[in-house]
């Protein structure tokens, strides 16, 4: 992957915050016009009317993988490519060819049933279908970044993703003790994800076109929607070039954050 250097790449302060906190917010990461095009496609697939709340009867509806041009273009702006180079390393990540699945969240008093704390695990044994048995390891095999793409305006009441600030450091220390095999999602959940319940929390809010670039070990959670308009957000991985075996490079901030947690 050639360099796509941009004058709007991350500042040194943002990179330091990523290493310390486990995430960085990138404003205007993709155009709002692309977000609107993507929402039109999502509404069509939902089979619902954006102006008729009477049809919004479920707290969350999961839509499949999206590879249409607005989604791919949103994931591959020069701003994001420059940030990927800075955080992961030039030539160490794969261009995003899909936006992944969409958990569309609707205003509801009903428990969505998926609001538990977790990290996004990235590999499993061949044929493994129980996601609780999928794993992560200390070199973050198969995942370079977790990314949160906001395709609608998301305020504090609109089911923003919750993140535990600095939780990636505790996860790194726990995974280091497990070695190359790593730990499963079920293992980590049983240990309160490295004892991270005491971490301060942040909310992934912002206008459409905002992207949060997160360390792959960052503990995060969905939550119920208490607002008035549906929330459209995707969280695709940034994959390493040698997927599925690749890990992170300690010369770059994702790897440096891991190394700092172990010192």
C-alpha positions as CSV (number, residue, x, y, z in Angstrom):
1,X,0.0,0.0,0.0
2,X,1.6,3.3,-1.1
3,X,1.8,6.2,1.3
4,X,-1.2,8.6,1.1
5,X,0.3,11.4,3.2
6,X,-2.1,14.1,4.0
7,X,-1.8,17.6,5.6
8,X,-4.6,16.5,7.9
9,X,-2.8,13.5,9.4
10,X,-2.9,13.0,13.1
11,X,-0.9,15.4,15.3
12,X,1.7,14.2,17.8
13,X,-0.7,15.0,20.6
14,X,-3.4,12.9,19.0
15,X,-0.9,10.0,18.6
16,X,0.1,10.3,22.2
17,X,-3.6,10.3,23.2
18,X,-4.1,7.1,21.2
19,X,-1.3,5.4,22.9
20,X,-2.5,6.5,26.4
21,X,-6.3,6.3,26.0
22,X,-6.6,3.6,23.3
23,X,-8.5,5.7,20.7
24,X,-8.5,8.9,18.7
25,X,-11.4,10.8,17.2
26,X,-11.0,11.9,13.5
27,X,-13.4,14.7,12.6
28,X,-14.6,15.0,8.9
29,X,-13.0,11.7,8.2
30,X,-15.4,11.2,5.3
31,X,-18.0,13.5,3.6
32,X,-21.5,13.8,5.0
33,X,-22.8,13.3,1.5
34,X,-21.4,9.8,1.5
35,X,-23.0,9.2,4.8
36,X,-26.4,10.2,3.4
37,X,-26.0,8.0,0.4
38,X,-25.1,5.1,2.7
39,X,-28.1,5.7,4.9
40,X,-30.4,5.7,1.8
41,X,-29.1,2.2,1.0
42,X,-29.6,1.0,4.6
43,X,-33.1,2.4,4.9
44,X,-34.0,0.6,1.6
45,X,-32.6,-2.7,3.0
46,X,-34.4,-2.2,6.3
47,X,-37.7,-1.8,4.5
48,X,-38.7,1.0,6.8
49,X,-39.7,4.6,6.4
50,X,-37.3,7.1,7.9
51,X,-40.2,9.4,8.6
52,X,-42.5,6.9,10.2
53,X,-41.5,5.9,13.7
54,X,-44.4,3.5,14.0
55,X,-42.4,0.9,12.0
56,X,-39.4,1.1,14.3
57,X,-40.5,-1.7,16.6
58,X,-37.2,-3.4,17.3
59,X,-34.3,-2.0,19.4
60,X,-31.7,-3.2,16.9
61,X,-31.7,-4.6,13.4
62,X,-28.5,-6.2,12.0
63,X,-27.8,-5.7,8.3
64,X,-25.2,-7.6,6.3
65,X,-21.9,-6.8,4.7
66,X,-21.8,-3.6,2.6
67,X,-19.5,-3.2,-0.3
68,X,-21.3,-0.6,-2.4
69,X,-19.3,2.5,-3.5
70,X,-20.5,4.9,-0.8
71,X,-19.3,2.6,2.0
72,X,-16.0,1.7,0.4
73,X,-15.3,5.4,-0.4
74,X,-16.1,6.4,3.2
75,X,-13.5,3.9,4.4
76,X,-10.7,5.0,2.0
77,X,-10.4,8.8,2.2
78,X,-6.9,10.3,2.2
79,X,-7.4,11.5,5.8
80,X,-8.0,7.9,7.0
81,X,-5.2,6.4,4.9
82,X,-2.8,8.9,6.3
83,X,-3.9,8.1,9.8
84,X,-3.6,4.3,9.1
85,X,0.0,4.9,8.0
86,X,0.8,6.8,11.2
87,X,-0.9,4.3,13.6
88,X,-0.2,1.0,12.0
89,X,2.7,1.7,9.6
90,X,3.0,2.3,5.9
91,X,2.5,-0.9,3.9
92,X,1.2,-2.8,6.9
93,X,-2.5,-2.5,6.4
94,X,-5.0,-3.6,3.8
95,X,-7.3,-1.2,1.9
96,X,-10.9,-1.6,3.2
97,X,-13.1,-3.3,0.7
98,X,-16.2,-3.4,2.8
99,X,-17.8,-1.6,5.7
100,X,-18.8,-4.7,7.5
101,X,-22.2,-5.3,9.2
102,X,-24.5,-2.6,10.5
103,X,-26.3,-2.9,13.9
104,X,-28.9,-0.2,13.3
105,X,-30.2,1.0,16.6
106,X,-33.7,2.4,17.1
107,X,-35.2,4.4,20.0
108,X,-36.6,1.9,22.4
109,X,-37.2,1.1,26.1
110,X,-36.5,-2.6,25.3
111,X,-33.1,-4.2,26.2
112,X,-31.2,-4.6,22.9
113,X,-29.7,-7.8,24.3
114,X,-26.2,-7.0,23.1
115,X,-24.9,-4.3,25.4
116,X,-22.2,-6.2,27.2
117,X,-18.6,-5.1,27.5
118,X,-16.1,-6.8,25.1
119,X,-13.2,-6.5,22.8
120,X,-13.4,-7.5,19.1
121,X,-11.6,-10.8,18.9
122,X,-10.1,-11.7,15.5
123,X,-9.3,-15.4,15.1
124,X,-10.7,-18.8,15.9
125,X,-10.2,-22.5,15.2
126,X,-11.3,-23.7,11.8
127,X,-15.0,-24.3,11.8
128,X,-15.6,-22.6,15.1
129,X,-19.1,-21.0,15.1
130,X,-19.3,-20.0,18.8
131,X,-18.1,-16.4,18.8
132,X,-17.3,-16.7,22.6
133,X,-14.5,-19.1,21.6
134,X,-12.9,-16.7,19.2
135,X,-9.6,-15.3,20.4
136,X,-7.2,-12.4,20.6
137,X,-3.5,-12.6,21.4
138,X,-0.7,-10.2,22.4
139,X,0.4,-9.4,18.9
140,X,-3.2,-8.7,17.8
141,X,-3.2,-11.5,15.2
142,X,-5.6,-10.6,12.3
143,X,-6.5,-7.1,13.4
144,X,-4.7,-3.8,13.2
145,X,-7.4,-1.4,14.4
146,X,-11.0,-1.3,15.6
147,X,-12.8,1.5,13.8
148,X,-16.1,3.2,14.6
149,X,-17.7,4.9,11.5
150,X,-20.5,7.3,12.3
151,X,-23.0,7.4,9.4
152,X,-25.5,9.5,11.3
153,X,-25.3,12.2,13.9
154,X,-24.8,10.6,17.2
155,X,-25.3,12.4,20.5
156,X,-25.2,11.1,24.1
157,X,-28.8,9.7,23.9
158,X,-28.4,8.1,20.5
159,X,-26.8,4.8,21.7
160,X,-23.2,5.9,21.2
161,X,-20.6,3.2,21.7
162,X,-19.2,3.3,25.2
163,X,-15.4,2.8,25.6
164,X,-13.3,2.2,28.7
165,X,-10.5,4.7,28.5
166,X,-7.1,3.1,28.7
167,X,-8.5,-0.4,29.0
168,X,-6.3,-1.6,26.1
169,X,-3.3,-1.5,28.5
170,X,-4.9,-4.0,30.9
171,X,-5.9,-6.3,28.1
172,X,-2.4,-6.2,26.7
173,X,-1.0,-7.3,30.1
174,X,-3.5,-10.1,30.4
175,X,-2.9,-11.3,26.8
176,X,0.9,-11.2,27.3
177,X,0.6,-13.8,30.1
178,X,-1.4,-16.1,27.8
179,X,1.3,-16.1,25.0
180,X,0.7,-16.9,21.4
181,X,-2.6,-18.9,21.8
182,X,-4.2,-15.8,23.4
183,X,-7.5,-15.8,25.2
184,X,-11.1,-16.3,24.1
185,X,-13.8,-13.7,24.4
186,X,-15.4,-16.0,27.0
187,X,-12.1,-16.1,29.0
188,X,-11.8,-12.3,29.0
189,X,-15.4,-11.8,29.9
190,X,-15.1,-14.1,32.9
191,X,-12.2,-11.8,34.2
192,X,-14.0,-8.6,33.6
193,X,-11.7,-7.9,30.7
194,X,-8.6,-7.5,32.7
195,X,-10.3,-5.9,35.6
196,X,-11.2,-2.8,33.6
197,X,-14.5,-1.9,35.3
198,X,-12.8,0.9,37.1
199,X,-11.7,2.7,33.9
200,X,-13.3,6.0,33.1
201,X,-15.7,5.9,30.2
202,X,-16.1,7.9,27.0
203,X,-18.8,8.0,24.4
204,X,-18.3,7.8,20.7
205,X,-20.4,10.8,19.7
206,X,-20.2,13.1,16.8
207,X,-21.7,14.2,13.5
208,X,-21.9,11.9,10.5
209,X,-18.5,11.6,8.9
210,X,-16.7,11.1,12.3
211,X,-14.5,8.1,12.7
212,X,-13.0,6.7,15.9
213,X,-9.7,4.8,15.4
214,X,-9.3,2.5,18.3
215,X,-6.6,0.1,19.6
216,X,-7.7,-3.5,18.9
217,X,-7.6,-4.2,22.6
218,X,-10.0,-1.4,23.6
219,X,-12.9,-2.6,25.7
220,X,-16.2,-1.2,24.5
221,X,-19.9,-1.7,24.7
222,X,-23.2,-1.0,22.9
223,X,-26.0,0.6,24.9
224,X,-29.8,1.2,24.6
225,X,-31.0,4.1,22.4
226,X,-32.7,6.8,24.4
227,X,-32.9,9.4,21.6
228,X,-35.4,10.1,18.8
229,X,-33.7,9.1,15.5
230,X,-32.1,5.8,14.5
231,X,-28.4,5.4,14.9
232,X,-26.3,4.2,11.9
233,X,-22.8,3.2,12.8
234,X,-20.4,0.5,11.6
235,X,-17.3,-0.9,13.2
236,X,-15.1,-2.7,10.6
237,X,-11.6,-3.9,11.4
238,X,-8.5,-2.5,9.7
239,X,-6.8,-5.7,8.6
240,X,-3.0,-6.2,8.4
241,X,-1.5,-7.0,5.0
242,X,-0.8,-10.6,5.9
243,X,-4.2,-11.4,7.2
244,X,-5.1,-13.6,9.0
245,X,-1.7,-14.2,10.6
246,X,-0.3,-10.7,10.8
247,X,0.1,-8.7,14.0
248,X,1.2,-5.2,15.0
249,X,4.6,-3.6,14.5
250,X,6.1,-2.3,17.8
251,X,7.7,0.5,15.8
252,X,4.2,2.2,15.4
253,X,1.7,3.5,17.9
254,X,-0.5,0.4,18.0
255,X,2.5,-1.8,18.9
256,X,4.0,1.0,21.1
257,X,0.9,1.1,23.2
258,X,1.2,-2.6,23.9
259,X,4.9,-2.3,24.7
260,X,4.2,0.6,27.0
261,X,1.6,-1.4,28.9
262,X,4.1,-4.2,29.5
263,X,6.9,-2.0,31.0
